[in-house]
Amino acid sequence: RAHNILKGIMDPFASLFTGLLLLVLIQYQPHADLTNIYYILLALGILWIIGNYRVNKEYLKTIINTISSNYFNLQNFTIDDSDTVKWVKEKVVSGTEMEVINILKMLDATKSVLFDELVVSSLQHPSEKIKAAAIQLIQQKNIPVSNDILLQVMANNRGDVKASALQTLCKTGMDYQLVLPYLNDADASVKAAAITGLINYGDATAKETAGACLQQLVHSALPAERINAAGILATLHQYNSGWRILQMLPEANDAVRKAVLMAAGKTGDSLLLDQIIAHLETDEPVALQALFLAGENALPFIKSAIVDKNTSQLQQEKLIYLAGR
């Protein structure tokens, strides 16, 4: 677009201005003193330098806006200009949520060497959504980040952002004694992150302590804590969590039973899937959703339920539709 403006509009006007300038000079100076033309060219040169500086600033803004709008064609795109790099670094800290997310996606797609640095820098953004996205990228891409930065994020945030930072902290292999206090955190998501982090990445002592805390949640008198326990067990695939979920299935509280069935579906364990099928009579919507979460592992059980004579025609239709999903 800029090239079209330059060649299609500016060049003709430049020729027009030059022609008019020569006509005026000849009109008022028939013998055309070249010294005056020198001064005119010198003034134009100074204005050109100023214009170049201002246009360059606008060009950088346009680059950032175009990148941020997710409009850029990523083919053969690189960021190697120092001013552009500076603008991008400022934008990931102060830009809007959509701008920052699109910039990080673009840099990831182009395999930019700046990607790791800018993801870590985006943790300084005031938006919790940006911080959560940055932490997720750090976990997925194994981006190196210092423990001090993660501790600072945890100190300045709460909820899911704090929980995600805590899980990442556990994964880095830091001193697990710093994580143990979060096992008693009032925030359920932070407590869950501490338990899963220590069980997945902690040493033997840390695993044992976190496991004992998890057992307390499983047998808690509070439904909210039992729901939290079910959610934790659903993520601990290497913890032999199937039998623990099985123990929780005979649950009287509807909300807790729903959470346990969902956890059973996420594990994909054959014994638990059989139990989910058994709950079709009493918890049909939840059982169907749990089977969906199990994915292809649930297909043999769905087939058995469809051909079962005790399954109603309406349930058979729903199970066939579920198999299609």
N, C-alpha and C positions, 0 to 999 in steps of 0.2 A: 504494500500500500504506500509506504514511504517512497519507494522507488518510482511508483507511478506518479505520485504528486510531484516529485523532483523533475522527472523527465516530461511529464504531461502539462504541468502548470508553471513551474518555476523557470524552466529553460526559455519558454516563449516570452515570459515577462522580463527575463534578464536581457534577452535580445531587444525587446521593445525599449527597456530602460536605456540600454547602450545606444541605440539609434537616436532616441530623443536627446540624450546627453550630447552626442556629437552634433546634432542639429542646432542645439542651443549654443554650443561653443562656437560653431561656425557663424551663427547669426550675430553673436555679440563680439566675436573676435575672428574677423574674416581671414586673418593670417595665422590663426590657431597657434597660440603659445603653448608649447608642449609642457612647460613648467606647471601650468594650471592643471593639466591632465595628470601630472605626477602627483600633485597634492590630492586630487580627487581619488586617484587609485590608492594612495596611502590611507586616506580616510575610510575608503571602502574596505581595505585590508584590515584596519583596526576593528571596524564593525563586524567583519567576517569572523575574526578571532573571538570576539565577544559572543557572536551568534553561535559559533561552534561549541563554546563552553556551555551555553544555556541549552542548546539542542541536545548535547551529550547527557545533561542531567535529565531532560525529559525522556530521552531514549531509554535510560536506565529505569525510569519509572514505568515506561511502557512495557519494557521487558518483564518487570516484576508483575505488573497487572496482567499481562498475557499469560505468564506462567501460573499465576494465582487463579486465573479463570479456567484453567485446565483445557485451554484452547490450543496450546502449543503442540506442534508436530515434533515428537521426540526423536525422529530419525536424524542422525548425525548432529544432535544437539549437545553442545558441551558448554560448561561455564568455566572459563579460564581467565576472564578479564578481572583484574583486581577490584575495580569499582563495582562490577556486577556481583562479585562474591561478597563484597561488603554489604551491598543492598540486601542480598539474600539472607545474610546472617542477621541483619537488623530485622528483617521481615518475619523470620521464624520466632522471634521474641515478642514482636509488637503487632504483627498482622492479625487479621480476622481468622476465625477458626477455619473457614473454608480455604482461605489463602494458604495458611500454613500446611493444612492437610494435603492440598494439591501440590504444593512445592515439594513436600517430602515424598509423595507418590512419584512425582516426576524424577526426582533425584534417584530414587530407588530403581525406577525403570531404566534410567540411563547409566546405572552402575557408577554414579559419580563418586569420586574420592572424598567429596565433602559430606557424603550422606551420613556417616557415623557421627561426625562432629556436629552437624546441624540437628540430628535427632537428639543428641545430648543437650544441645543449646536450647531446644524447644521445651525442655523441662522447666525453663525459667518463664515460660509463657503463663500469664495469669489464668488462662482457661483450663478448667479441670479436664475438659474433653481432649484438649491438645496433650496434656500431660499423660492422660490415660493411653492415648494413641501412641505417644512416644515410648512409654514403658512397654507397651505391647510389641512395638518394633524392636526394642532392645532385647526382649525375650526371644522373639522369633528369629532375629538375625544374629543373636549372640554378640551384640555390640558391646565393647568394653566400656564400662562406666565405673567411676570411683565410688567406693562405699560412702564417702563423705557427701557426694551429691545426692545419693539415694536417701541417706539419713536426713539431709536437709529437706528433701521432698516430703518425707514422712513427717517431719516436724511441722511443716507449713500446710499440710493437707490432711483430710480425713476421708473416711469411707473407702470407695473402690480405688481411688488413686493411692491412698496410703497402703491399702492391702496389696495392690499390684507391686508397689515399690518394695514392700516387705518380702514378697515372694522372690523378686529379682535379687534382693539382698541375700536371701538364703542360698540362691543358686550360685552366687559368686564365691561361696566357700569362706565367708567371714567368720568371726568369732561368734559361735551360736549362743553364747551367754548373753549377747546383746539382744537376741531374738526372744529368749525365754520369757521375759516380762510381758510380752504381747500375748502370751497364752491366756492371760487374765484380762485382756482388753475388753472394755465395755462394748465396743463396736463388734458386732457378730462377724462382719466381713474381714476385719483385721485379725480377729481370733482364728477364723478359718484359714486365712493366709499363713499365719504363724504355724498352725498345726500341719498343713499340707507342705509348707516349705521345709519344716524340720524333719518330717517323715520322709520326704523325697530326697533331701540333700544333707540332712544333719548326720552327725556321728551316732554311734550306738546309744550313748547316754541321752542325746537330744531326741532321738527317735522314740526311746522308751518313755521319756517325759511327755512328749507330744501325744503318744499313743494312749497314755493314761488320761490325759486331758480329753481326748476324743471319746474314750469310754465313759467318762463322766457326762459328756453331752448326750451320748446314746441313751443312758439310763436316767437322764435328768427328768425331774417332775414338771419342768416347764416345756410346753409344746414348741415354743420358738427355738429353744436349744436343741431339741430333737430334730427339728427341721434343718437347723444348721448342720447337725451331725450327718443327716442324710445327704446334704449337698456336698459335704467334705468327702464322704465315702464314695460318691459318684466320680470323684476326680482321682482317687488313689487306686489306679489300676494295678500297681505293683505291690499293693499292701494286703492282698488276699481279703479284700473288703466284701466279697460276695456273701460269706456266711454271716458277717455282721449285719448286712442289709437284710438277709433272710430272717435274722432274729427280730428285726424291727417291723417286719410285715404285719404281724398280728397287732395292729395299732387301732385303737378305738377312735382317736381324734382324726377327723376327716382331713384337715389341712396337713397333718403329719403323715398320714397314710398316702396322700397324694405325693408329697415330697419323696417318700420312700419308694413308691412305685416308679416315679421319674428317675430316681437314682438307680433302681434296678434295671430300667431300660437302657440307661447310658452305659452301664457296665457290659451289656451284651452277654452276660453269663447265662448258660443254657438252663441251669437250675432255676434261676430267677425268672427267666422268660416263661418257663412252665408255670410258675406261680402267678405271673402277670395274667396269663390266659385264664387261670382259675378265678381271677378277680373281675372277669368280664361281666359276670352276673351282678355284682354289687357295685363296681366302680367302672362302668363301661367307658365313659369319655376319657377318664384318666388312663385306664388300661390301654386304650387304643393309641393315645398319645405316647405312652411309654413304649409300646411296641414300635411306633414310628421312630422314636429316638434310637432304638436298638439297630435300625437299619436292616441290612440283608440277613443278619444273624436271626432275625425274627421270622423269616419267611417259612421255614419248616414248621414252626409252631402255629403260624397263621393258617397254613395249609391244613394241619391237623384239626384245628378248630373249625375250619370251613366244612370239612367232611364229617365232623362229629354230629351225630344224630340229635344230640342235646342242644345244639346251637340253633337258635331261631332263624327264620328266613331273613329278618331285618338285620340281625347280627352278621349273618353270612354276607349280605350285601355290603355292610360296612367293612368287613374284613377283606372282601375282594377289592373294594375301593382303596383300602389301606395298602394292600399289596401293590396296587398300581402306583400309589404315591411313593 
